[in-house]
């Protein structure tokens, strides 16, 4: 596949992580099933995973961004949301250690099958870093667990905001010492990419149709604000000449 034109213009790639690089849903379901066996609970763990992500993560970030809740890291509010969610699914009797192990599954998410190979190839030519709403400790643990070869771990935590706040995208250039037009934002979520584009980053869309499961929500079609569409991270590396 011929090298994409922006490959000569960018020097670094920053990545959304949850859903783009790692398969959070399958990992959370597996951790939930393990807890269910331990405490003898029969639970729809797919529904549990979706609600924890949708309400505990996405909705809480939206509340913080609107000023309806104080700023907290993802680790902090995801633990609070987990403790609220367990009894609604009839899960009782879990020890503090068991709850903590389920909570920290977000530190141990499995990569999509193409992620490590694609990132490794991209790193040969570009600096690669996270640009995630996950906190630094979580992202660092995840990289070690999944073998994700980041050059840097950049997080919304470093600026005390959450994407799609413009300051988060601007921080990528500042942290890497590059003008924003030399940085490409890679994500499976169009809102993330459109917000990055508005701040001057280049954009690459890597759809993950299985993020919310086989019957779950799908992203729409990208518009002209997306510079590259790739089927996975290996394809993205090929398009960028890596």
N, C-alpha and C positions, 0 to 999 in steps of 0.2 A: 504494500500500500504506500503511495507517495506521501512524503512528509507534508504535514499541514503547514500552511504559510506562517502561522503564529509561532511555530517552533523556533524560528530564527529570532523572534522578538522577545520571548520570555526566558527568564533565567531561573524561575522557581515555580513550583506547584504547591498549592495549599489545599487541604482536603477536609470537607465535611467527613465525619467518621461514622456516626450511627446511621446504619442503613446504606451508606455509600461504600465504606471499606469493610465494615463488619456486619454480620447477620445477627442483629440483636434479638429478633423474635425467636428464632430457633434455640438460641442459647438460653434465653429466659424460660422458655417452655421446658427445656431439659432440666434446668435447675429447679423449677417448680415441681416437676414430676418426682425428682429426687426427694424434695421435702415432703411431698404427698405420701410417698412410700414410708418415710420415716415416722410421720405422725398419723398415718392411717386415714388420710383425707382423700376423697374422690372429688376432683376439681376439674373444671374446664380450663386447663392451663393456657390454652391459646387465647381464650377470652380474657383471662387474667393478665397475660402479657400485654395484650392490646390496650387494656384499660390502664395498666400501670404506665405504659408509654404515653398514651393519649392524655390521660387526666393528670397523672403524677408528674409527668415531664413536660409535655407540650403546653398543657393548660396552665401549669404553674409558671412556666417561663413567660407566657403571655400576661399573667397576672402581675408578675414582677415588672415586666416592661411597662405596664400601664400604671405602675405605682400603687397597686392594690395590695402588695405584699413586699416586705423588705428583701433586699438582695441576699441570697444565700447561694452557695455552690450546689451543683447538681447532687453531689453525694448527700448533702444535708437534707434537701427537700425530698429526694427520692426515698430516703429512709423513713421520713415522716409519712409520706404517702403510702409506703408499704405497710407500715403499722396500722394505718387506717383501713387499708384494703383487705388485709388478711381476714378479719372477722366477717366482712361482707361476703366472703367466699366460703364461710364456715370452717376456716382453718383455726383450730384452737390447740393449745398445748405445745406450741413450738417454743423451744428454748431460745434464750438470747443469742446463743451461738448459732442456732439454726436460722434465725431471722437474719443475723449478720451475714451468714454465708449466702443466703438468697439475695440480700441487698447488694453484696459485693460481686454478684454475677456480672454486673456492668463493667467491672474491672477485668473480666475474663471472657469477653465476648469472642466468638470465633470469627475469623475473616471469611469473606466470600472466597470461593475456590480460586479465583483469579487474582486476588488482592496482593498477596506477597510477591508473586512473580511480576505483576504489573508495576508495583512500587519499586522493586529491585531494579527493573529495567529503566524506569524513569529516573532513578537516582544516579544512574551512570552519566546522565547528561544534565539533570536539573537538581537543584536543592529541593527537597520535599519536606513538608511539615504538615501537621494537623492545623486546622482552624475550626475548632469545635466548641460547642457550648459545654461540653464535659470539662470538669476541673482537671488541673494538671496532674495530680496524683492518680486519678482514675485513668487518664490517657497514657501516663507513663507505665502503669501496671499492665494496661491492656496491650501496649506495644511489646512488653517483655513476654507476656503470655502468648500472644498470637504471632510473634516474630515479625512485627511491622517495622521496617527499617528506616524510621524517620531520622532526618537530620536535626529536626527541632520539634519540640512540642509546644505549639501555640494554642492558647485557650482564651475564651471569652473571660475567664476568671482574671486574667492579667489586666483587664481594663474595667472589671466590675460591671460588665454589661452582658447582654445576650444577643446573639444574632436574631433578627436581622438589623440590629443597631449599626449604623454606619461606622461608629468608632471601632467596632470589632474588625471590620474589613480593613480600615485604614491602619490598624495596628499590625497587620501582616507585613505591609511594606516597611513600616518603621522597624519592626523586629528583625526583618531580613536585610535591612539596609538597601532596599530596592524601590524604585518608583513603582507605583501600583500597576502601570501598564506592562511591567515586566514580570508580573505575577499572574498565574492562571488559577482560578478557583475551580475546584473539581467537586461536583456534588450530584446526588441522585434526586435533589429537590429543587424545583425550578424557582421557588420563592427565594431560596438561598442564593442562587445564581443571579437572579434579577437584581437583588439588593447589592451583591458584589459588583455587578456591572455598573450600577449607578454610581459607585465610588471609584470606578476607573480600572478595576481588575478585568482581565480576560476571563472567559468562562468556558467550562467543558462539562457537558451533561453526560452522566453515565447512568442510564435508567436501571433500576433494580425492581423489576415487576413482582418479585417474590418478597419484597420487604415486609409487607403486611399479610403474607400468606397467599395461597393460590386463589382465594376468593376475596382478597382484601382490596383496599383502595389503590388506585394507580395514578401516577402523574399524567398530566396531559401532554400535548405536543409542545416542544419548545418553540419560541419565536426568535426573531432576529437578534435578540440580546444574548443568545448563546452562540459562541464562536465555533465550538466543536461538539459533535454528538458521537459518542463511542459506545460500543455494545458492552464493553467491560474495560478494566484497567490495562489489560494486555493490549487490547485494541487501541486504547488511548496512547500507550507508549509507542506503538507502531506509527500511529498518526503523527506523533510528535518527534519521530525520528530517533527514538531511544531503543 
